[in-house]
Amino acid sequence: MSENTENTTDQTQGETLREETAQAAPEVAEQDRIAELEAQLAEARQAHLYVQADMQNLRRRTEKEVADARAYAATNFARDILSVADNLGRALQAIPVDLRDDEKMKGLVIGLEATGRELEAVFGRNGISKVVALGEMLDPNKHQAMMEMPVADKEPGTVVQEIQAGYTIKDRLLRPALVAVAKKPD
């Protein structure tokens, strides 16, 4: 009888073990599923953060591009109008002093000078300003050296003549100043 009791006990213990294993298997599967879903949630959160960061960068970049477009929209027009200003300046310089004092020419000279002042005022209102050149050291970001001139009393590389005025619009170069720079005499 003792063998029967042992077999019965073994069977009972085996069944209990199988029942516990059967109950544990769904719990393990459920825990695995929870872990998998948590990993997916963490991935989704990370992806969401990346998308938010990209959108913020895109928004900033777009705002900067719009601001630049507003500030520099007139650049091409301004470049074109600079030639008009140059021609007006050359016309005023070409008028001899004796004709400036002539009563017949005085009205024309005054009108040209007033036009020049108005043109400079319009440039100022639109953020266009002249580049300082004479007496400055050559700056390739603002000046374009057209020739070198032997000058004894100036340091080599100093701008000694302005051939054509340079201009900036806001903080950007619109046109470099065409200049002659000093070099050591031979």
Buried (B, 14 or more C-beta within 10 A) or exposed (E): EEEEEEEEEEEEEEEEEEEEEEEEEEEEEEEEEEEEEEEEEEEEEEEEEEEEEEEEEEEEEEEEEEEEEEBBEBBEEBBEBBEEBEEBBEBBEEBEEEEBEEEEBEEBBEEBBEBBEEBBEEBEEBBBBBBBBEEBEBBEEBBBBEEBEEBEEBEEBBBBBBEBBBBBBEEEBBBBBBBBBBBEEE
